[in-house]
Amino acid sequence: MVNPKTKRMNILQVVEASGAGVGRHVRGLCEGAIAQGHKVTLAYAPQRVDEAFQRFLSDRRNEIFFVPLKLRREVSPASDLASVFRLLRLMKRKGPFDVIHGHSSKGGAIARLAGYWSGIPAVYTPHSLVMSSPEIPRTKVAAYTLIERILGKWATSRIVAVSEDEREFIRKLKLVPDERIVLINNGVDDQDVRYVSTRKLAREVTDENPLTFGSVMRFSAQKAPGRLVEAFVRLSTAIPQVPIRLVIAGDGELFNEVEKQVREGGLGEKISLLGWRTDIREVLLGFDVFVLSSLYEGGSYAILDAMAAGLPMVSTAVFGTKETVAPVPGNVLVPAGDPVALARGMERMVALISCDSSRKALEEIGRANHDHVCLCFRQSENTRRTLKVYRELR
């Protein structure tokens, strides 16, 4: 007799925002599921695919059934309903499925509606709820909350929060009954926690080797790249005697605007915008301090990657930092949306090198960050717990 807990499952994943952290989460989950013998079908929006997700599509085409699905980023009742019907046809053709799992707001809504109408358990991972942004108008918060509550009550078997803060926020808004909320932290692969040993040894801060603040992000309103640049300009003005620079890797709709901001600010020699990079490990190895300027997050992969790379952190106090950044002494948390506070947080890191102009104090914080991530945030655990949720819903 086959043990139902180990029986092969037929899993349908649905994602619209398939780039950056959401795409990474979906890729890791799919790869972990097929490695354990489960069958995976992935419906995705081809217009939102980044380079990493495109490689995933190519590398896994013989193991995962990929289905391009027309999904518009903005809310469009007619288009969204058509997407639900396309998904239902896919489910009839490739099913029966044991579970359907939707990622981010649009993918989550489409997946849950299709699951409700087909009678299949539906799991939803928001990957950051826009209602948590400090700058979103109250009218939009009310509208989005109402939609999420309706879907939560009638069409959501489980909602997965990727951080403790996000779980508490979901509870506060009463998006689903408490018993349907599951906390499963994001994690890093084993290979992503090994390269810290290649970081260069402490060296003196000089004009030739300035203290390097760095970030990796999508250039979008959520990530607030312009405020990071503003904070660095303030810092540079406040401590002109200390050699510092800012390096940001990434691309997105705000890239040209931020590039103009750097140019007009007259600090082009101190601020480098690298654009889209695939060698993120190597980029991180060139930083001394990682800075996260986001207005809101669910649980940031950028933070996990930077900590795994042995970097000290200056971060806005967004969801997920309670478990990641805050437990390690020396890391700095500041309010979100405040470039003045962000500049002061960065200045606290500069103060650590004031005694001997070396990076030793920063590297000690970085080593503690690396150890913390290695111990508490692994992709294998994320996959194990998610598959456990699927089995419990069968």
C-alpha positions in Angstrom: 0.0 0.0 0.0 1.3 3.5 -0.9 1.8 5.9 1.9 -0.4 9.0 1.1 2.3 11.2 2.6 4.9 10.1 0.1 2.6 9.5 -2.9 3.5 11.5 -6.0 1.5 14.7 -6.3 0.4 16.6 -9.4 1.0 20.3 -8.6 0.0 23.4 -10.5 1.9 26.6 -9.9 0.7 29.9 -11.3 2.8 33.1 -11.4 2.4 36.4 -13.1 5.3 38.4 -11.7 7.9 35.8 -12.6 11.0 38.0 -12.2 13.2 38.9 -9.2 12.3 37.4 -5.8 8.9 35.9 -6.8 10.4 34.1 -9.8 13.2 32.9 -7.7 10.8 31.5 -5.1 8.8 29.7 -7.7 11.9 28.3 -9.4 13.2 26.9 -6.1 9.9 25.4 -5.2 9.4 23.7 -8.6 12.9 22.3 -8.6 12.5 21.0 -5.1 9.2 19.3 -5.9 10.5 17.5 -9.0 13.6 16.4 -7.2 11.2 14.6 -4.8 9.4 12.9 -7.6 6.3 15.1 -7.9 4.8 16.2 -11.2 4.8 20.0 -11.7 2.9 22.2 -14.2 3.8 25.9 -14.2 1.5 28.6 -15.8 3.4 31.9 -16.2 3.1 35.3 -17.8 5.7 35.4 -20.6 5.9 39.2 -20.7 7.2 39.3 -17.1 10.0 36.8 -17.5 13.6 37.9 -16.6 16.8 36.3 -17.7 17.1 33.9 -14.8 13.5 32.7 -15.3 14.2 32.3 -19.0 17.2 30.0 -18.2 14.9 28.1 -15.9 12.4 27.6 -18.7 15.1 26.3 -20.9 16.9 24.1 -18.4 13.8 22.4 -17.0 11.7 22.0 -20.1 12.0 18.2 -20.0 11.0 18.0 -16.3 8.3 20.6 -15.9 5.3 21.3 -18.2 5.4 25.1 -18.9 2.3 26.9 -20.1 2.5 30.6 -21.2 -0.6 32.3 -19.8 -1.9 35.7 -20.8 -1.9 37.7 -17.6 -2.1 41.5 -17.4 -0.3 43.2 -14.5 -3.1 45.7 -13.9 -6.6 44.8 -12.8 -8.8 44.1 -15.8 -12.0 42.2 -15.0 -12.6 41.0 -18.6 -9.0 40.0 -19.1 -8.6 38.4 -15.7 -11.8 36.3 -16.1 -10.6 35.1 -19.5 -7.3 34.1 -17.8 -9.3 32.1 -15.3 -11.1 30.2 -18.0 -7.8 29.5 -19.8 -6.5 28.1 -16.6 -9.5 26.0 -16.1 -9.1 24.5 -19.6 -5.5 23.7 -18.7 -6.5 22.1 -15.5 -9.0 19.9 -17.3 -6.4 18.9 -19.9 -3.4 18.2 -17.6 -5.2 17.3 -14.4 -6.5 16.1 -12.1 -4.3 18.3 -9.8 -3.8 17.7 -6.1 -3.3 21.4 -5.4 -3.0 24.8 -7.2 -0.5 27.4 -5.8 -0.8 31.0 -6.9 2.0 33.5 -6.4 1.8 37.3 -6.0 -1.5 39.2 -6.2 -2.5 38.6 -9.8 -1.2 35.0 -10.0 -2.8 34.3 -6.6 -6.2 35.7 -7.6 -6.3 33.8 -10.9 -5.2 30.5 -9.2 -7.7 30.8 -6.3 -10.6 31.5 -8.6 -9.7 28.5 -10.8 -9.3 26.4 -7.7 -12.6 27.4 -6.3 -14.5 26.6 -9.5 -12.8 23.3 -10.0 -12.9 22.2 -6.4 -9.1 21.9 -6.0 -7.4 23.2 -2.8 -5.7 26.5 -3.5 -2.6 27.9 -1.8 -1.6 31.6 -2.0 1.7 33.2 -1.4 1.5 37.1 -1.7 5.3 37.7 -1.6 4.5 41.2 -0.1 1.1 42.8 0.2 0.9 46.2 -1.3 -1.4 47.3 1.5 1.7 47.3 3.8 3.3 50.1 1.9 3.5 53.3 4.0 2.6 55.4 1.0 -0.4 53.7 -0.5 -3.7 55.7 -0.2 -6.2 54.5 2.3 -8.9 54.1 -0.4 -6.7 51.6 -2.2 -5.9 49.8 1.0 -9.6 49.4 1.6 -10.3 48.2 -1.9 -7.4 45.7 -2.0 -8.3 44.4 1.5 -11.9 43.8 0.5 -10.8 41.8 -2.6 -8.4 39.8 -0.5 -11.0 39.1 2.2 -13.5 37.8 -0.4 -10.9 35.5 -2.0 -9.6 34.5 1.4 -13.0 33.5 2.8 -14.2 31.5 -0.3 -11.3 30.5 -2.4 -8.2 30.2 -0.2 -7.3 26.9 1.5 -4.0 28.2 2.9 -2.2 31.5 2.7 1.6 31.4 3.1 3.3 34.3 4.8 7.1 34.4 4.2 7.8 36.3 7.4 6.4 36.7 10.9 5.6 40.4 10.2 3.6 39.4 7.1 1.7 36.7 9.0 0.7 39.3 11.7 -0.3 41.7 9.0 -2.6 39.1 7.4 -4.1 38.4 10.8 -4.6 42.1 11.5 -6.4 42.6 8.2 -8.4 39.4 8.7 -7.7 38.3 5.1 -8.3 34.6 6.0 -9.2 32.8 9.2 -6.2 32.3 11.5 -6.0 28.6 11.0 -5.4 29.0 7.3 -2.3 31.1 7.7 1.1 29.3 7.4 4.5 30.8 8.1 7.2 29.5 5.7 10.3 31.7 5.5 12.2 32.2 2.3 15.6 30.5 2.1 18.9 30.3 0.2 20.3 27.3 -1.6 23.3 25.5 -0.1 25.5 26.8 -2.9 24.6 30.4 -2.0 26.1 30.1 1.5 29.5 28.8 0.5 31.1 31.7 -1.3 31.4 34.0 1.8 34.9 32.5 2.3 36.1 34.2 -0.8 35.5 37.7 0.5 38.6 39.8 0.7 40.3 40.3 4.1 39.9 43.6 6.0 41.8 46.4 4.3 42.3 50.1 5.0 39.7 52.6 3.7 41.5 54.9 1.3 40.7 57.1 -1.8 41.7 54.1 -3.9 39.6 51.7 -1.8 36.6 53.6 -0.6 34.0 52.1 1.7 31.4 50.7 -0.6 27.7 50.7 0.1 25.8 48.5 -2.3 22.4 47.2 -3.2 20.8 44.8 -5.7 17.2 45.7 -6.6 14.5 46.0 -9.2 14.2 49.7 -10.0 10.6 50.1 -9.0 8.6 52.3 -6.7 8.5 49.5 -4.1 12.3 49.3 -3.9 12.8 53.2 -3.7 16.1 53.4 -5.5 15.8 57.2 -5.7 15.6 57.5 -2.0 18.8 55.4 -1.6 20.6 57.7 -3.9 19.2 60.7 -2.0 20.4 59.1 1.3 23.9 58.6 -0.1 24.1 62.2 -1.3 23.2 63.3 2.2 25.8 61.0 3.6 28.5 62.1 1.2 27.8 65.8 2.1 27.9 65.1 5.8 31.2 63.2 5.8 33.3 64.6 2.9 36.5 63.4 4.6 35.6 59.7 4.4 36.1 57.9 1.0 32.8 56.3 0.2 30.9 55.1 -2.9 27.5 53.6 -3.8 27.0 50.7 -6.2 23.5 49.6 -7.3 22.9 46.6 -9.5 19.5 46.1 -11.2 17.2 47.4 -13.8 13.5 48.4 -14.1 11.1 51.1 -15.0 12.8 53.7 -12.8 16.3 53.1 -14.0 16.5 56.1 -16.4 15.0 58.4 -13.8 17.5 57.4 -11.2 20.3 57.7 -13.7 19.3 61.3 -14.3 19.1 61.9 -10.6 22.7 60.7 -10.2 23.9 62.8 -13.1 22.2 66.0 -12.0 23.4 65.4 -8.4 27.0 65.7 -9.6 28.2 62.5 -7.8 28.7 60.3 -10.9 32.2 59.6 -9.7 30.9 58.2 -6.4 27.7 56.4 -7.6 27.7 53.5 -10.0 24.6 52.0 -11.6 25.6 48.6 -12.9 22.3 47.8 -14.7 21.1 44.2 -14.9 23.6 41.7 -13.7 23.5 37.9 -13.6 26.7 37.5 -11.6 25.1 38.7 -8.3 27.5 36.7 -6.1 30.5 38.5 -7.6 28.7 41.8 -7.3 28.1 41.3 -3.6 31.7 40.4 -3.0 32.6 44.0 -4.1 30.4 45.5 -1.3 31.3 46.4 2.2 27.8 47.2 3.5 24.5 46.2 1.9 21.6 48.7 1.9 18.0 47.9 1.5 15.8 50.9 0.8 12.4 49.2 0.1 9.1 50.7 1.2 7.6 47.3 1.8 8.5 43.6 1.4 7.2 40.2 2.4 10.5 38.6 3.1 13.4 40.0 1.0 15.7 37.6 -0.9 18.1 40.5 -1.3 18.6 40.5 2.4 19.2 36.8 2.6 21.7 36.9 -0.3 23.6 39.8 1.2 23.8 38.2 4.7 24.8 34.9 3.2 27.6 36.8 1.4 28.9 38.0 4.8 27.8 41.6 4.5 26.6 43.9 7.3 23.1 45.4 6.7 21.5 48.8 6.7 17.8 48.2 6.0 14.5 49.8 6.2 12.3 48.1 8.8 10.1 46.2 6.3 8.5 42.8 6.8 11.0 40.0 7.3 13.7 42.1 9.0 12.6 41.0 12.5 13.8 37.5 11.7 16.8 38.3 9.5 18.5 41.7 10.2 17.4 42.5 13.7 18.8 39.4 15.6 22.4 40.1 14.6 24.1 42.9 16.7 25.6 45.6 14.5 23.0 45.6 11.7 21.0 48.8 11.4 17.2 49.2 10.9 15.6 52.5 10.0 12.1 53.6 9.2 10.9 53.0 5.6 10.5 55.9 3.2 12.8 58.3 5.1 16.1 59.1 3.2 17.4 61.1 6.2 17.0 58.1 8.5 18.6 55.9 5.9 21.6 58.3 5.6 22.0 58.2 9.4 21.9 54.5 9.4 24.7 54.3 6.8 26.7 56.8 8.8 26.5 54.4 11.8 28.4 51.9 9.6 31.0 54.5 8.7 31.5 55.2 12.4 32.6 51.6 12.9 35.7 52.2 10.7 36.6 55.6 12.3 39.1 54.1 14.8 41.5 52.4 12.5 40.1 53.0 9.0 39.8 49.2 8.5 36.8 47.0 7.7 37.4 44.5 10.5 34.3 45.5 12.6 32.1 45.4 9.5 33.4 41.9 8.6 32.7 40.6 12.1 29.0 41.7 11.6 29.0 40.1 8.2 30.3 36.7 9.5 27.5 36.7 12.1 25.0 37.5 9.4 26.3 34.6 7.3 26.1 32.2 10.2 22.5 33.3 11.0 21.3 32.7 7.5 23.0 29.4 7.2 21.3 28.2 10.4 17.8 29.6 9.9 17.0 30.2 6.2 17.4 27.3 3.8 15.5 26.6 0.6 15.4 22.9 1.4 13.3 23.7 4.5 11.1 26.0 2.5 10.4 23.2 0.0 9.8 20.6 2.7 7.3 22.7 4.6 5.4 23.8 1.5 5.1 20.2 0.3 3.8 19.3 3.7 1.0 22.0 3.3 0.1 20.4 -0.1 -0.2 16.9 1.4 -2.3 18.1 4.3 -4.8 19.6 1.8 -5.3 16.5 -0.3 
